[in-house]
């Protein structure tokens, strides 16, 4: 029983020592890092160009569908049943083509998602490596990203390691 009491008291002593240890915390603003990193800017420009091209193509498909639909609406009363059915089928096919294109390019597993992963993953890995190196050099216990979901109501500037990470990336 004395052995058990000794182990429990030793355990609680260890916990209190950990509680009194001073933590070193740093934070970064990953949005600032990505804004100032030329590789990230280049990747974003490539993505923006792709998005613009794909959006232009999607707009053409939408305009084509709208023009045909407007024409159909104007003439549907004078169309034969067969012509009306063929036109409606064509409109459905155009709408499916438009939705397929949108999903293929902008969907959850679409080309945009894949291209973002391809272009941004190496950059993000470099940033994370630089953050880790700075944190180890500064002997930090934690590093938070204040541009994400973590909200800082107050933080001393001396703990901001954003510029050190940017220097590591140069």
Buried (B, 14 or more C-beta within 10 A) or exposed (E): EEEEEEEEEEEEEEEEEEEEEEEEBBBBBBEBBBEBBEBBEEBBEBBEEBBEEBEEEBEEBBEEBEEBBEEBEEEEEEBEEEEBEEBBEEBEEBBEEBEEBBEEBBBEEBBBEEBBEEBBEEBEEBBEEBBBEBBEEEEBEEBBBBBEEEEEEEEEEEBBBBBBBBEBBE
